[in-house]
Amino acid sequence: MKLDIERGPNWALIRLSGDIDSLWVKAQQECIDEFLDDCPRLVVVDLELVTFMDSSGIALLARCVKSCYNDNQGEVVVAGPNQAVRTGIKAVGLSQFLKVVDMPAEQVIRDASTTDGVP
């Protein structure tokens, strides 16, 4: 279970890996809160290496959407989720508020940088 955050001028990349459950979210709470206090316009959440995500992980994505949109009309893009995670996102209706893509997270950032917007 890992959390890495990389920031650019108007974007942030959050890389998650392993099992994202309530214990993980609780352990990372301080880092998550700090990130959400200063949310950029584009947040890309790389879930390619996430093997499991429970409702706590889905709630974390919802918090990202709320913070990003409320702060600056931004957008959250989820890159590379497995089918189970994708199904969870869709089941709770979160896919209406964020974009789910199959492309690598770096590609999302490159595309947004070249078009000066969110892909």
N, C-alpha and C positions, 0 to 999 in steps of 0.2 A: 504494500500500500504506500503510494508515494504521491506527493503534490509538489509540482514545480511551477513557478510563475515567471514568465518572461514578459517584459513590457517594451512597447515601441512608442512612437510619438502620439498615436491616437488609437492604439490597440493593446490588448493583453492576451497572452496565450497561457492557458492553464492546462497543464498536462497531469492527468490522473492515471494511476495504474493500480492493478490488483482489485481487491474487493472493497467497494465503497459502501459501508454500512454505518449504523448509528455510532458504533465505537470509534470508527475512523473519523467521522464528522466531528464528534465530540473532541477527539484528540487534536484536530486541526482547527478548532473553532476560532482561536485567536488569530491565526494566519488568515482564515477566511474572512473574519470580520474586518481586519485591517485592509484586505484587498477590496472588499465591498464598499468601504468608506471612500475610496477614490477610484471609482469604476470608469474606465475609458469608454469611448464611443463604441468600439467593437471589442467584444470579448469572445474569444474562440476557446472552446473547451474541448481538448483532445481526449477522447475516450477510447482510442484505439487499443490500449493495453488494459482496459478495465474488463475484468472477467465477471463481475457481479456488481449490481447496484440495487440496493433496497430503497424503500420510500424515503429514507434520510438523504440519500444521494439525489433522488428526484427533487426533494424539497430544497436541496442546495442549488440545483439548477434553477428552480423557481425564484429563489432569493437573488441569484445572479441576474435573471431577467428583470425583476423588480428594481434592483439597484441601478442597473445599467440604463433602463428605460427612464426611470424617474429622474436620474441625475442629468442626463443629457440626450434623451431621445435616441439612445444607442440601441444596439442589437447584440444578441447572443447567438452564436453559431456553434452547434455541437458537431464535431468531426469524428467520423469513424466508429460510431457505437456498434456493438454487436447486436444481433437481432433481439435478444432478450431485453437489453437496455432500450433499444428503439421502441419495442412494444410497450414498455413501462412508460416512456415519455408520451407515447400516443394515447395510452389508456387513461391517463389523468388529464388529457387535453392540453398538455404543455406544448405540444407541437404547433399550436396556434400562435404561440408567443415567442418561439425561437425557431431557428432554422436548423434542420438536421441534414448533413451532407455526408457523402461517402468519400470525399476527397481528403487528402492529408491536410492537417491543420496549417502547415506552412503554405500550402497552395491557396487556402482561403485568405490568408494574410497578404500574399503576393497579389492575388486578384483584387482584393480591396484596395491595396496601395496603388495599383495601376489604374483603377477606375475611380479612385477617390471616393469610395463608398463601400457599402457592404455588398458582397456578392449575392 
